[in-house]
Amino acid sequence: MRWLDHRNPVAAPLRGAVIALGNFDGFHLGHQAVAREAIDWAHAEGRPSIIATFDPHPVRFFRPKVPPFRLTTLEQRQELYLAAGATAMLVFHFDGELAGTSAEDFIGEVLVRRLGAHGVVTGDDFTFGKGAKGNVALLRELGGELGLECRTVGVVMDGGGVISSSRIREALRAGDPREAARLLSRPFAIRGIVEHGDKRGRDLGYPTANLAIDAYLRPRYGIYAVTGRILASGEVLKGAASLGVRPQFDPPKELLEPHFFDFSGDLYGQEIEVAFHHFLRGEAKFDNLEALTAQMEKDCAEAKALLAPL
């Protein structure tokens, strides 16, 4: 799947594409509805389909000190967009130049001239351009004059509320990965390179694969039933994971530490993806290591039972 940069002209075979236009970080059910409209439109007319995203997120550009909130990395988004049936992923690199581009120039110079788009599909509330002054009405009016067609998709509702990235983040922060997974259509997952740690888990009989959380949203700290996927081999493992600052040990260090059942291989230096299925309990500090080990045994037994249907 091609990975396109908005700053560069699009190659001839991808000009005339239909672009799903938005941020699409979580690529939840609402985002998928927009993408599906663009892909179906492109297929019907024999055109390429492109799903766009912004990196960094505009919020991160304007408010660099905001706590981490990303639901996916670019690499994860690329895989999700490919699985949805798109021809390519388009990355809008959000910097001062893009932030200062007028809505009119975004349509005429970026979408039409540089990217050669035939059509765009957005949500009804999509805004763009300097000061977020561009909207769907301008896309239709000015885009139409320049030969750019525009279609919109209304919000997707669920349980009386709008499916949104904010709602998914709230569920994860509340320790409800099942609700997040329902809205995403898949479990929330953190991807990273396995690092060397202090080997405390190994000493306790529960070796872990240590991952930095980086720019991902922080779900509620605690213990989870998880699955892990080794990207190089595709092997899927079941396990229990600690997410947090490890209050039992000093100094505090924020880590994701999955322990995979019935696995004895070497994961150091490998890229893995840890998917969150069930929240078991919050972080806690125990009176001694024996009490901690006893609780870890209970956690693993509970995780095995919850993950048995998978």
VOBA-1610 file (N, C-alpha, C; in pm, whole numbers, padded with zeros to 5 digits, always signed):
BEGIN
Met+00084-00120+00000Met+00000+00000+00000Met+00087+00124+00000Arg+00055+00219-00084Arg+00135+00341-00094Arg+00108+00435+00023Trp+00213+00505+00063Trp+00209+00601+00172Trp+00244+00735+00110Leu+00144+00823+00096Leu+00162+00948+00023Leu+00184+01065+00118Asp+00259+01164+00073Asp+00290+01285+00148Asp+00221+01402+00079His+00139+01476+00152His+00060+01583+00090His+00147+01693+00029Arg+00274+01699+00071Arg+00363+01805+00022Arg+00416+01775-00117Asn+00395+01653-00164Asn+00447+01612-00294Asn+00333+01587-00393Pro+00355+01617-00521Pro+00254+01585-00622Pro+00228+01435-00625Val+00105+01397-00652Val+00069+01256-00659Val+00106+01200-00796Ala+00158+01078-00796Ala+00195+01011-00921Ala+00072+00994-01010Ala+00095+00991-01138Ala-00013+00987-01237Ala-00117+00877-01210Pro-00076+00753-01177Pro-00179+00648-01158Pro-00275+00675-01042Leu-00237+00765-00949Leu-00322+00793-00834Leu-00397+00925-00846Arg-00374+00997-00956Arg-00451+01119-00977Arg-00593+01081-01020Gly-00688+01166-00988Gly-00827+01134-01016Gly-00888+01044-00911Ala-00825+01036-00795Ala-00874+00949-00688Ala-00990+01012-00611Val-01058+00929-00537Val-01156+00974-00438Val-01087+00964-00302Ile-01088+01075-00227Ile-01017+01083-00100Ile-01117+01090+00016Ala-01103+00999+00112Ala-01174+01010+00239Ala-01095+01109+00323Leu-01155+01222+00352Leu-01083+01335+00410Leu-01120+01353+00557Gly-01019+01339+00643Gly-01040+01354+00787Gly-00914+01316+00860Asn-00921+01306+00991Asn-00803+01266+01068Asn-00795+01114+01083Phe-00908+01052+01113Phe-00919+00905+01117Phe-00814+00839+01205Asp-00788+00896+01323Asp-00688+00838+01413Asp-00730+00699+01460Gly-00843+00691+01530Gly-00885+00560+01578Gly-00940+00469+01470Phe-00982+00528+01358Phe-01049+00455+01251Phe-01161+00369+01310His-01249+00436+01385His-01361+00370+01449His-01476+00353+01349Leu-01590+00307+01397Leu-01702+00277+01308Leu-01751+00400+01231Gly-01743+00518+01293Gly-01780+00640+01221Gly-01684+00672+01110His-01554+00661+01138His-01453+00682+01035His-01468+00580+00922Gln-01497+00457+00960Gln-01510+00351+00860Gln-01627+00379+00765Ala-01731+00444+00815Ala-01844+00477+00727Ala-01802+00578+00620Val-01721+00676+00659Val-01670+00774+00561Val-01580+00704+00460Ala-01489+00620+00510Ala-01397+00549+00421Ala-01472+00458+00325Arg-01575+00391+00375Arg-01653+00299+00289Arg-01721+00373+00176Glu-01774+00493+00206Glu-01838+00572+00101Glu-01738+00610-00008Ala-01617+00650+00034Ala-01514+00688-00063Ala-01468+00568-00146Ile-01447+00456-00081Ile-01399+00337-00151Ile-01505+00285-00248Asp-01631+00282-00204Asp-01738+00235-00294Asp-01754+00328-00413Trp-01745+00457-00390Trp-01754+00556-00498Trp-01640+00534-00597Ala-01519+00517-00546Ala-01403+00497-00633Ala-01418+00368-00715His-01462+00261-00650His-01478+00134-00721His-01583+00146-00831Ala-01691+00217-00802Ala-01799+00231-00899Ala-01753+00303-01025Glu-01655+00392-01012Glu-01607+00469-01127Glu-01468+00425-01174Gly-01418+00316-01118Gly-01287+00266-01160Gly-01173+00359-01124Arg-01180+00419-01006Arg-01078+00515-00963Arg-01003+00461-00841Pro-00882+00517-00815Pro-00814+00482-00691Pro-00888+00544-00572Ser-00873+00485-00455Ser-00930+00540-00333Ser-00817+00567-00234Ile-00824+00681-00168Ile-00720+00723-00075Ile-00785+00763+00057Ile-00728+00715+00168Ile-00774+00758+00300Ile-00667+00849+00359Ala-00711+00967+00403Ala-00618+01067+00455Ala-00608+01060+00607Thr-00502+01117+00661Thr-00486+01135+00804Thr-00391+01251+00826Phe-00385+01302+00949Phe-00298+01414+00981Phe-00194+01370+01084Asp-00069+01409+01063Asp+00037+01377+01156Asp+00140+01489+01159Pro+00164+01552+01275Pro+00095+01523+01400Pro-00050+01567+01395His-00126+01522+01492His-00265+01565+01503His-00267+01716+01520Pro-00360+01787+01456Pro-00365+01933+01472Pro-00368+01979+01618Val-00435+01904+01705Val-00437+01941+01847Val-00296+01942+01903Arg-00216+01844+01865Arg-00077+01837+01913Arg+00003+01956+01864Phe-00023+02002+01742Phe+00049+02116+01687Phe+00016+02244+01764Phe-00113+02266+01788Phe-00154+02390+01854Phe-00137+02385+02005Arg-00141+02266+02062Arg-00127+02250+02207Arg-00025+02140+02237Pro+00103+02169+02217Pro+00205+02065+02226Pro+00218+01998+02363Lys+00168+02062+02469Lys+00182+02006+02603Lys+00061+01923+02646Val-00035+01906+02558Val-00153+01826+02593Val-00107+01681+02617Pro-00165+01612+02716Pro-00126+01471+02742Pro-00147+01384+02619Pro-00072+01275+02608Pro-00085+01186+02491Pro-00229+01137+02474Phe-00275+01132+02349Phe-00414+01093+02325Phe-00430+01007+02200Arg-00323+00977+02128Arg-00334+00901+02004Arg-00388+00761+02030Leu-00474+00713+01939Leu-00527+00578+01947Leu-00454+00482+01855Thr-00383+00534+01756Thr-00307+00451+01662Thr-00181+00524+01618Thr-00084+00447+01571Thr+00032+00504+01503Thr+00002+00511+01353Leu+00087+00580+01279Leu+00070+00584+01134Leu+00077+00445+01074Glu+00168+00362+01127Glu+00182+00227+01074Glu+00054+00146+01096Gln-00006+00161+01212Gln-00132+00090+01236Gln-00242+00141+01145Arg-00248+00273+01126Arg-00349+00328+01038Arg-00332+00276+00895Gln-00209+00269+00849Gln-00185+00220+00714Gln-00242+00079+00698Glu-00221-00006+00797Glu-00271-00143+00789Glu-00424-00145+00793Leu-00483-00060+00876Leu-00629-00054+00884Leu-00690-00003+00755Tyr-00629+00097+00695Tyr-00681+00152+00570Tyr-00669+00050+00457Leu-00558-00023+00454Leu-00540-00126+00353Leu-00647-00235+00369Ala-00670-00276+00495Ala-00771-00380+00520Ala-00910-00333+00479Ala-00933-00202+00486Ala-01064-00147+00446Ala-01082-00146+00295Gly-00973-00161+00220Gly-00982-00166+00075Gly-00928-00045+00002Ala-00862+00048+00075Ala-00809+00168+00011Ala-00685+00137-00072Thr-00662+00219-00173Thr-00544+00205-00258Thr-00420+00262-00191Ala-00438+00371-00116Ala-00323+00440-00057Ala-00366+00516+00067Met-00266+00548+00151Met-00285+00637+00266Met-00216+00769+00236Leu-00286+00879+00261Leu-00232+01013+00241Leu-00208+01077+00377Val-00084+01118+00404Val-00050+01183+00531Val-00036+01333+00509Phe-00123+01409+00574Phe-00108+01554+00579Phe-00015+01586+00696His+00104+01633+00665His+00200+01667+00770His+00163+01805+00825Phe+00109+01804+00944Phe+00054+01927+00999Phe+00164+02010+01062Asp+00202+02116+00991Asp+00306+02206+01038Asp+00256+02350+01022Gly+00344+02446+01045Gly+00305+02586+01035Gly+00254+02623+00897Glu+00314+02566+00795Glu+00271+02598+00659Glu+00129+02549+00633Leu+00101+02426+00671Leu-00034+02373+00649Leu-00136+02446+00736Ala-00097+02475+00861Ala-00187+02547+00951Ala-00222+02686+00897Gly-00130+02746+00823Gly-00152+02879+00768Gly-00213+02882+00630Thr-00242+02764+00573Thr-00302+02757+00440Thr-00450+02793+00447Ser-00493+02886+00365Ser-00634+02925+00366Ser-00720+02809+00318Ala-00847+02811+00355Ala-00939+02707+00313Ala-00949+02701+00160Glu-00947+02819+00097Glu-00955+02823-00050Glu-00833+02759-00114Asp-00715+02788-00060Asp-00593+02729-00116Asp-00585+02580-00086Phe-00639+02538+00027Phe-00639+02395+00058Phe-00720+02320-00048Ile-00829+02378-00089Ile-00911+02313-00193Ile-00842+02321-00329Gly-00808+02444-00370Gly-00757+02462-00506Gly-00614+02416-00525Glu-00525+02454-00434Glu-00383+02423-00453Glu-00345+02283-00407Val-00402+02240-00295Val-00363+02111-00239Val-00448+01998-00298Leu-00579+02003-00278Leu-00663+01891-00321Leu-00670+01878-00472Val-00689+01990-00541Val-00709+01984-00687Val-00578+01979-00763Arg-00490+02078-00741Arg-00369+02086-00823Arg-00265+01983-00782Arg-00229+01981-00654Arg-00119+01893-00612Arg-00160+01747-00605Leu-00278+01719-00550Leu-00320+01581-00532Leu-00405+01528-00647Gly-00460+01618-00727Gly-00538+01575-00843Gly-00663+01499-00808Ala-00726+01533-00697Ala-00844+01458-00651Ala-00963+01480-00743His-01036+01375-00767His-01163+01384-00840His-01277+01413-00743Gly-01271+01352-00626Gly-01376+01370-00528Gly-01325+01353-00387Val-01399+01408-00291Val-01365+01390-00150Val-01492+01350-00075Val-01472+01271+00030Val-01581+01234+00120Val-01540+01274+00261Thr-01626+01345+00331Thr-01596+01389+00467Thr-01717+01366+00556Gly-01695+01384+00685Gly-01806+01391+00777Gly-01875+01525+00763Asp-01998+01535+00807Asp-02074+01660+00793Asp-02008+01778+00863Asp-01932+01750+00970Asp-01876+01858+01052Asp-01729+01885+01024Phe-01677+01835+00913Phe-01534+01852+00882Phe-01501+01998+00858Thr-01395+02047+00922Thr-01346+02183+00900Thr-01199+02177+00861Phe-01152+02281+00795Phe-01015+02280+00743Phe-00972+02423+00713Gly-00842+02438+00684Gly-00788+02568+00645Gly-00756+02654+00765Lys-00688+02764+00740Lys-00645+02856+00845Lys-00764+02900+00930Gly-00749+02883+01061Gly-00857+02918+01151Gly-00977+02827+01141Ala-00962+02712+01076Ala-01073+02617+01057Ala-01194+02685+00995Lys-01167+02777+00898Lys-01277+02851+00835Lys-01342+02776+00719Gly-01276+02669+00673Gly-01336+02591+00566Gly-01435+02490+00619Asn-01540+02464+00543Asn-01640+02366+00584Asn-01695+02295+00461Val-01792+02209+00483Val-01847+02130+00373Val-01912+02218+00267Ala-01977+02325+00309Ala-02043+02415+00213Ala-01940+02475+00117Leu-01823+02517+00170Leu-01718+02572+00085Leu-01659+02465-00006Leu-01643+02345+00047Leu-01593+02235-00035Leu-01683+02212-00156Arg-01812+02212-00131Arg-01907+02188-00240Arg-01907+02304-00340Glu-01905+02427-00290Glu-01915+02543-00378Glu-01787+02564-00459Leu-01676+02583-00389Leu-01552+02610-00459Leu-01500+02485-00528Gly-01512+02371-00460Gly-01468+02247-00522Gly-01544+02221-00651Gly-01675+02245-00650Gly-01755+02225-00770Gly-01709+02310-00885Glu-01671+02434-00856Glu-01621+02523-00961Glu-01490+02472-01021Leu-01413+02397-00940Leu-01282+02348-00985Leu-01287+02202-01030Gly-01406+02146-01038Gly-01418+02008-01084Gly-01401+01904-00976Leu-01406+01946-00849Leu-01391+01854-00736Leu-01528+01824-00677Glu-01569+01700-00681Glu-01698+01661-00623Glu-01682+01635-00474Cys-01791+01656-00401Cys-01788+01637-00256Cys-01912+01561-00210Arg-01890+01461-00127Arg-01999+01389-00063Arg-01972+01388+00088Thr-02078+01379+00164Thr-02063+01376+00310Thr-02136+01255+00369Val-02092+01218+00487Val-02153+01107+00561Val-02190+01160+00698Gly-02312+01136+00739Gly-02357+01182+00869Gly-02295+01104+00983Val-02314+01153+01104Val-02256+01087+01220Val-02317+00948+01236Val-02238+00857+01289Val-02285+00721+01316Val-02320+00714+01465Met-02442+00676+01494Met-02491+00672+01631Met-02483+00531+01688Asp-02470+00526+01820Asp-02469+00397+01888Asp-02510+00420+02033Gly-02610+00347+02079Gly-02653+00361+02217Gly-02699+00501+02253Gly-02754+00572+02156Gly-02802+00707+02182Gly-02697+00815+02176Gly-02571+00777+02145Gly-02464+00875+02136Gly-02388+00862+02006Val-02313+00965+01975Val-02231+00965+01853Val-02105+00882+01878Ile-02071+00798+01782Ile-01944+00725+01791Ile-01832+00823+01756Ser-01741+00843+01849Ser-01634+00941+01831Ser-01507+00893+01899Ser-01394+00951+01858Ser-01267+00919+01923Ser-01269+00961+02069Ser-01335+01073+02099Ser-01344+01121+02237Ser-01416+01019+02325Arg-01521+00962+02273Arg-01596+00861+02350Arg-01512+00737+02374Ile-01433+00698+02277Ile-01345+00582+02291Ile-01236+00611+02394Arg-01180+00731+02388Arg-01078+00767+02487Arg-01135+00765+02629Glu-01256+00814+02644Glu-01321+00814+02775Glu-01337+00670+02826Ala-01375+00579+02739Ala-01392+00440+02780Ala-01260+00380+02825Leu-01154+00406+02751Leu-01023+00352+02787Leu-00972+00412+02917Arg-00991+00540+02935Arg-00945+00603+03060Arg-01025+00552+03180Ala-01147+00507+03155Ala-01231+00454+03262Ala-01205+00306+03287Gly-01116+00246+03211Gly-01088+00103+03228Gly-01193+00014+03164Asp-01247+00054+03050Asp-01351-00024+02981Asp-01306-00055+02838Pro-01206-00144+02823Pro-01158-00174+02688Pro-01261-00245+02601Arg-01358-00312+02662Arg-01460-00381+02582Arg-01550-00281+02511Glu-01585-00171+02581Glu-01665-00068+02518Glu-01586-00001+02406Ala-01458+00027+02432Ala-01372+00086+02329Ala-01364-00005+02208Ala-01347-00134+02231Ala-01337-00230+02120Ala-01466-00235+02039Arg-01579-00224+02106Arg-01708-00226+02036Arg-01721-00107+01941Leu-01675+00009+01985Leu-01685+00130+01903Leu-01578+00134+01794Leu-01464+00073+01823Leu-01355+00069+01725Leu-01375-00041+01621Ser-01449-00144+01658Ser-01466-00269+01582Ser-01346-00361+01596Arg-01261-00334+01695Arg-01143-00417+01724Arg-01088-00368+01859Pro-01007-00447+01927Pro-00950-00400+02053Pro-00847-00288+02031Phe-00843-00195+02125Phe-00737-00096+02128Phe-00605-00168+02148Ala-00501-00126+02074Ala-00374-00198+02080Ala-00256-00101+02077Ile-00157-00132+02159Ile-00033-00055+02165Ile+00078-00136+02100Arg+00151-00073+02011Arg+00259-00138+01936Arg+00392-00077+01977Gly+00494-00162+01990Gly+00626-00110+02024Gly+00733-00217+02016Ile+00857-00173+02039Ile+00972-00262+02039Ile+00998-00311+02181Val+01016-00440+02199Val+01039-00497+02332Val+01177-00454+02382Glu+01178-00395+02502Glu+01300-00342+02561Glu+01350-00433+02673His+01479-00421+02705His+01533-00487+02823His+01487-00411+02946Gly+01442-00483+03047Gly+01399-00421+03171Gly+01487-00462+03286Asp+01432-00453+03407Asp+01511-00489+03525Asp+01495-00635+03566Lys+01422-00712+03484Lys+01405-00857+03503Lys+01328-00893+03630Arg+01254-00799+03689Arg+01180-00830+03812Arg+01073-00935+03787Gly+01003-00924+03674Gly+00902-01024+03642Gly+00961-01163+03629Arg+01075-01173+03565Arg+01142-01303+03549Arg+01179-01360+03686Asp+01230-01274+03774Asp+01269-01320+03908Asp+01148-01372+03986Leu+01029-01317+03957Leu+00907-01359+04027Leu+00840-01478+03960Gly+00896-01523+03847Gly+00837-01635+03776Gly+00738-01595+03668Tyr+00729-01464+03641Tyr+00637-01413+03539Tyr+00714-01318+03446Pro+00795-01372+03356Pro+00873-01284+03267Pro+00781-01199+03179Thr+00820-01075+03158Thr+00738-00982+03080Thr+00815-00926+02963Ala+00740-00880+02863Ala+00797-00808+02748Ala+00768-00659+02772Asn+00871-00580+02795Asn+00852-00440+02833Asn+00840-00350+02711Leu+00735-00266+02710Leu+00712-00174+02600Leu+00692-00033+02654Ala+00755+00065+02588Ala+00726+00205+02617Ala+00590+00240+02555Ile+00515+00332+02618Ile+00382+00366+02570Ile+00386+00481+02470Asp+00492+00560+02476Asp+00516+00668+02380Asp+00396+00762+02367Ala+00349+00788+02244Ala+00247+00891+02222Ala+00105+00839+02233Tyr+00088+00711+02270Tyr-00048+00655+02282Tyr-00123+00717+02399Leu-00254+00720+02385Leu-00341+00749+02498Leu-00309+00653+02612Arg-00315+00704+02735Arg-00296+00617+02851Arg-00431+00564+02897Pro-00459+00435+02876Pro-00577+00377+02938Pro-00560+00377+03091Arg-00665+00344+03160Arg-00656+00337+03306Arg-00543+00243+03346Tyr-00461+00288+03438Tyr-00353+00203+03488Tyr-00412+00080+03558Gly-00350-00034+03537Gly-00396-00155+03603Gly-00353-00280+03529Ile-00424-00388+03556Ile-00392-00520+03500Ile-00500-00558+03399Tyr-00458-00608+03285Tyr-00549-00639+03175Tyr-00526-00782+03123Ala-00632-00842+03072Ala-00619-00962+02989Ala-00593-00914+02847Val-00485-00964+02786Val-00441-00912+02657Val-00407-01025+02561Thr-00398-00989+02436Thr-00333-01074+02337Thr-00216-00996+02278Gly-00115-01067+02236Gly+00001-01005+02173Gly+00026-01065+02037Arg+00063-00982+01944Arg+00096-01031+01809Arg+00239-00993+01777Ile+00320-01094+01742Ile+00458-01069+01700Ile+00453-01032+01553Leu+00491-00909+01520Leu+00470-00861+01384Leu+00551-00939+01282Ala+00670-00979+01316Ala+00756-01047+01219Ala+00699-01182+01177Ser+00639-01254+01270Ser+00590-01389+01242Ser+00439-01398+01231Gly+00369-01299+01291Gly+00224-01306+01293Gly+00169-01391+01406Glu+00258-01450+01487Glu+00214-01536+01597Glu+00134-01455+01699Val+00023-01511+01745Val-00062-01445+01844Val-00051-01519+01976Leu-00031-01443+02084Leu-00012-01499+02217Leu-00118-01442+02311Lys-00155-01519+02412Lys-00247-01472+02515Lys-00168-01442+02642Gly-00218-01342+02719Gly-00144-01309+02839Gly-00218-01214+02930Ala-00149-01174+03036Ala-00195-01071+03129Ala-00088-00963+03129Ala-00131-00836+03138Ala-00035-00726+03127Ala-00059-00624+03236Ser+00051-00568+03283Ser+00046-00454+03374Ser+00073-00328+03294Leu-00014-00229+03312Leu+00005-00099+03250Leu+00009+00005+03362Gly+00121+00076+03372Gly+00128+00177+03476Gly+00269+00204+03522Val+00282+00245+03647Val+00413+00289+03699Val+00472+00191+03800Arg+00414+00072+03815Arg+00467-00033+03902Arg+00488+00018+04045Pro+00382+00041+04121Pro+00396+00099+04255Pro+00472+00011+04353Gln+00490-00118+04320Gln+00563-00207+04409Gln+00713-00179+04410Phe+00761-00113+04303Phe+00905-00100+04286Phe+00947+00046+04271Asp+01068+00076+04310Asp+01128+00208+04295Asp+01245+00200+04198Pro+01269+00307+04118Pro+01183+00424+04105Pro+01063+00393+04014Pro+00955+00471+04026Pro+00839+00449+03938Pro+00881+00465+03792Lys+00830+00379+03707Lys+00860+00386+03565Lys+00738+00340+03487Glu+00688+00426+03400Glu+00569+00392+03323Glu+00604+00291+03215Leu+00534+00177+03217Leu+00560+00071+03120Leu+00432-00008+03093Leu+00430-00072+02977Leu+00335-00178+02948Leu+00414-00308+02954Glu+00373-00398+03046Glu+00449-00521+03070Glu+00358-00644+03053Pro+00346-00696+02933Pro+00267-00817+02915Pro+00346-00943+02951His+00280-01034+03020His+00334-01169+03044His+00251-01264+02958Phe+00317-01334+02867Phe+00245-01423+02775Phe+00250-01566+02827Phe+00134-01629+02828Phe+00123-01765+02880Phe+00192-01864+02786Asp+00257-01962+02844Asp+00314-02074+02768Asp+00406-02027+02656Phe+00483-01922+02682Phe+00579-01871+02582Phe+00714-01856+02650Ser+00817-01910+02585Ser+00951-01903+02644Ser+01055-01848+02548Gly+01010-01792+02436Gly+01103-01739+02337Gly+01162-01606+02377Asp+01252-01557+02294Asp+01320-01428+02317Asp+01253-01321+02230Leu+01191-01222+02295Leu+01123-01116+02222Leu+01202-00986+02219Tyr+01317-00980+02282Tyr+01392-00855+02288Tyr+01425-00804+02148Gly+01396-00677+02126Gly+01424-00615+01997Gly+01318-00639+01893Gln+01218-00720+01924Gln+01112-00747+01827Gln+00997-00649+01846Glu+00925-00622+01738Glu+00809-00536+01744Glu+00686-00621+01769Ile+00610-00587+01872Ile+00488-00659+01902Ile+00374-00560+01921Glu+00253-00611+01911Glu+00133-00529+01931Glu+00050-00596+02040Val+00019-00520+02144Val-00056-00573+02258Val-00198-00517+02254Ala-00296-00605+02244Ala-00437-00566+02236Ala-00504-00587+02371Phe-00583-00486+02415Phe-00646-00487+02546Phe-00788-00542+02534His-00815-00652+02605His-00947-00717+02596His-01032-00697+02721His-00974-00714+02840His-01051-00704+02964His-00968-00634+03071Phe-01032-00548+03147Phe-00967-00485+03263Phe-00991-00574+03384Leu-00883-00611+03453Leu-00895-00701+03568Leu-00899-00627+03701Arg-00809-00532+03721Arg-00804-00458+03847Arg-00712-00339+03831Gly-00720-00246+03925Gly-00631-00132+03924Gly-00494-00166+03980Glu-00401-00073+03964Glu-00268-00091+04022Glu-00277-00094+04174Ala-00188-00169+04237Ala-00188-00176+04383Ala-00047-00207+04433Lys-00019-00164+04554Lys+00107-00196+04619Lys+00080-00297+04729Phe+00155-00407+04729Phe+00132-00516+04822Phe+00232-00511+04937Asp+00196-00579+05047Asp+00281-00576+05167Asp+00417-00639+05143Asn+00422-00738+05054Asn+00548-00806+05025Asn+00539-00872+04889Leu+00653-00926+04842Leu+00657-00987+04710Leu+00576-01116+04705Glu+00563-01185+04817Glu+00483-01308+04819Glu+00336-01276+04791Ala+00288-01168+04851Ala+00149-01128+04826Ala+00131-01084+04680Leu+00231-01014+04627Leu+00225-00973+04486Leu+00221-01094+04395Thr+00307-01192+04422Thr+00313-01311+04338Thr+00182-01389+04343Ala+00122-01397+04463Ala-00007-01467+04476Ala-00114-01397+04394Gln-00113-01262+04394Gln-00212-01188+04315Gln-00187-01206+04166Met-00060-01209+04126Met-00028-01229+03985Met-00078-01365+03937Glu-00070-01466+04023Glu-00122-01598+03987Glu-00272-01592+03964Lys-00344-01518+04052Lys-00488-01502+04035Lys-00520-01424+03908Asp-00441-01320+03881Asp-00464-01239+03761Asp-00450-01324+03636Cys-00347-01407+03632Cys-00323-01490+03513Cys-00434-01593+03495Ala-00482-01649+03606Ala-00591-01746+03597Ala-00717-01680+03544Glu-00746-01558+03593Glu-00864-01487+03546Glu-00850-01450+03398Ala-00731-01404+03359Ala-00708-01367+03219Ala-00723-01488+03127Lys-00671-01603+03169Lys-00683-01725+03088Lys-00830-01761+03067Ala-00909-01748+03172Ala-01051-01783+03161Ala-01123-01686+03067Leu-01093-01557+03079Leu-01159-01456+02995Leu-01119-01468+02848Leu-00994-01508+02826Leu-00944-01516+02688Leu-00968-01652+02623Ala-01020-01749+02699Ala-01039-01884+02646Ala-01122-01888+02519Pro-01226-01803+02505Pro-01306-01808+02380Pro-01232-01761+02256Leu-01122-01688+02272Leu-01053-01633+02155Leu-00972-01738+02082
//
